[in-house]
């Protein structure tokens, strides 16, 4: 049981583009039925290296769409860029 908790906490606390993307979705679109915070972490929370580019692109696209729509968000997501 302890090993399972450690593994789960490692997935949720890892950093990178997928964590940044899901954090942004949760922080800025938590009430939007088009986005699901839980689903984002389920799909991207494993830290799969193959998904990192996809997450980075998805985050940039979502931020750009939000900005174009005039939506503001005080997220604390840092992409390291």
Residue frames as qw, qx, qy, qz and C-alpha x, y, z in Angstrom:
[[0.000, 0.887, 0.463, 0.000, 0.00, 0.00, 0.00],
 [0.314, -0.784, 0.104, 0.525, 2.82, 2.40, 0.86],
 [0.410, -0.117, 0.600, 0.677, 4.48, 1.73, -2.47],
 [0.202, 0.637, 0.661, 0.343, 1.24, 2.54, -4.29],
 [0.145, -0.936, -0.247, 0.203, 0.92, 5.85, -2.45],
 [0.394, -0.585, 0.337, 0.624, 4.51, 6.76, -3.23],
 [0.369, 0.168, 0.687, 0.603, 4.03, 5.93, -6.90],
 [0.085, 0.798, 0.569, 0.178, 0.81, 7.92, -7.09],
 [0.231, -0.902, -0.070, 0.358, 2.28, 10.94, -5.34],
 [0.451, -0.325, 0.483, 0.676, 5.27, 10.80, -7.70],
 [0.290, 0.456, 0.667, 0.513, 2.96, 11.03, -10.70],
 [0.061, -0.896, -0.433, -0.069, 1.03, 13.93, -9.28],
 [0.335, -0.865, 0.069, 0.367, 4.08, 15.92, -8.23],
 [0.646, 0.026, 0.413, 0.641, 6.23, 15.43, -11.30],
 [0.138, 0.757, -0.001, -0.639, 6.91, 18.51, -13.32],
 [0.325, -0.024, 0.714, 0.620, 7.03, 19.04, -17.03],
 [0.217, -0.005, -0.388, -0.896, 4.84, 20.10, -19.91],
 [0.425, -0.359, -0.771, -0.308, 2.05, 17.64, -19.14],
 [0.345, -0.492, -0.608, 0.519, 1.84, 18.68, -15.51],
 [0.042, -0.253, -0.001, 0.967, 1.87, 22.33, -16.60],
 [0.289, -0.161, -0.601, -0.728, -0.91, 21.66, -19.12],
 [0.451, -0.468, -0.759, -0.050, -3.11, 19.83, -16.63],
 [0.278, -0.413, -0.428, 0.754, -2.45, 22.46, -13.95],
 [0.095, 0.099, -0.208, -0.968, -3.57, 25.13, -16.42],
 [0.391, -0.303, -0.717, -0.491, -6.69, 23.15, -17.37],
 [0.445, -0.490, -0.703, 0.262, -7.58, 22.71, -13.69],
 [0.237, -0.382, -0.261, 0.854, -6.79, 26.29, -12.68],
 [0.113, 0.262, -0.206, -0.936, -8.30, 28.08, -15.66],
 [0.517, -0.004, -0.547, -0.659, -10.97, 25.75, -17.02],
 [0.022, -0.011, 0.923, -0.384, -12.11, 23.89, -13.93],
 [0.420, 0.387, 0.531, -0.626, -15.72, 25.00, -14.39],
 [0.454, 0.451, -0.419, -0.644, -15.72, 24.50, -18.16],
 [0.869, 0.042, 0.427, -0.247, -17.55, 21.29, -19.17],
 [0.727, 0.628, -0.272, -0.055, -15.29, 21.02, -22.27],
 [0.354, 0.537, -0.680, 0.352, -12.32, 20.26, -20.01],
 [0.856, -0.471, -0.169, -0.130, -11.90, 17.76, -17.22],
 [0.148, -0.785, 0.563, -0.213, -9.13, 18.22, -14.71],
 [0.750, -0.268, 0.590, -0.133, -9.32, 14.59, -13.62],
 [0.876, 0.431, 0.212, 0.044, -9.31, 13.28, -17.19],
 [0.354, 0.859, -0.342, 0.143, -6.28, 15.43, -18.03],
 [0.300, -0.639, 0.683, -0.188, -4.26, 13.93, -15.20],
 [0.862, 0.018, 0.491, -0.125, -5.51, 10.46, -16.05],
 [0.791, 0.598, 0.077, 0.101, -4.35, 10.79, -19.67],
 [0.458, 0.752, -0.270, 0.390, -1.19, 12.87, -19.20],
 [0.501, -0.785, 0.267, -0.248, -0.24, 12.37, -15.56],
 [0.975, -0.126, 0.088, 0.162, 2.03, 9.41, -16.12],
 [0.245, -0.801, 0.398, 0.374, 4.94, 11.51, -17.33],
 [0.823, 0.279, 0.429, 0.245, 5.19, 9.57, -20.60],
 [0.320, -0.465, 0.326, 0.758, 8.09, 11.14, -22.49],
 [0.243, 0.275, 0.718, 0.591, 6.28, 10.65, -25.80],
 [0.041, -0.802, -0.588, -0.102, 3.44, 12.93, -24.65],
 [0.372, -0.563, -0.149, 0.722, 5.58, 15.85, -23.49],
 [0.132, -0.029, 0.408, 0.903, 5.66, 17.60, -26.88],
 [0.184, -0.533, -0.713, -0.416, 1.92, 17.09, -27.27],
 [0.372, -0.720, -0.494, 0.316, 1.31, 18.64, -23.85],
 [0.316, -0.384, 0.060, 0.866, 3.59, 21.59, -24.55],
 [0.004, -0.178, -0.557, -0.811, 1.75, 22.30, -27.80],
 [0.287, -0.621, -0.707, -0.182, -1.67, 21.84, -26.18],
 [0.366, -0.644, -0.351, 0.572, -0.79, 24.29, -23.40],
 [0.185, -0.233, 0.243, 0.923, 0.48, 26.92, -25.84],
 [0.111, -0.332, -0.680, -0.644, -2.60, 26.50, -28.03],
 [0.334, -0.674, -0.656, 0.061, -4.99, 26.72, -25.08],
 [0.316, -0.557, -0.179, 0.747, -3.29, 29.82, -23.69],
 [0.086, -0.057, 0.424, 0.900, -3.38, 31.44, -27.14],
 [0.209, -0.487, -0.730, -0.431, -7.08, 30.58, -27.58],
 [0.351, -0.684, -0.530, 0.358, -7.86, 31.97, -24.13],
 [0.248, -0.412, 0.043, 0.876, -5.98, 35.17, -24.89],
 [0.019, -0.137, -0.586, -0.798, -7.75, 35.56, -28.26],
 [0.316, -0.586, -0.707, -0.240, -11.11, 35.03, -26.54],
 [0.138, -0.659, 0.144, -0.725, -10.25, 37.64, -23.93],
 [0.835, -0.485, -0.251, -0.068, -10.19, 35.11, -21.12],
 [0.108, 0.702, -0.557, 0.431, -7.76, 35.80, -18.33],
 [0.901, -0.320, -0.292, 0.019, -6.41, 33.36, -15.84],
 [0.179, -0.827, 0.465, -0.261, -4.13, 33.89, -12.90],
 [0.986, -0.054, -0.145, 0.060, -2.58, 30.45, -13.19],
 [0.401, -0.794, 0.446, 0.099, 0.75, 29.75, -11.57],
 [0.932, 0.201, 0.244, 0.175, 1.88, 27.41, -14.33],
 [0.074, -0.818, 0.458, 0.341, 5.51, 27.88, -15.28],
 [0.924, 0.379, 0.035, -0.018, 6.62, 26.21, -18.47],
 [0.719, -0.398, 0.280, 0.497, 10.25, 27.12, -17.93],
 [0.553, 0.552, 0.332, 0.527, 10.29, 29.16, -21.11]]
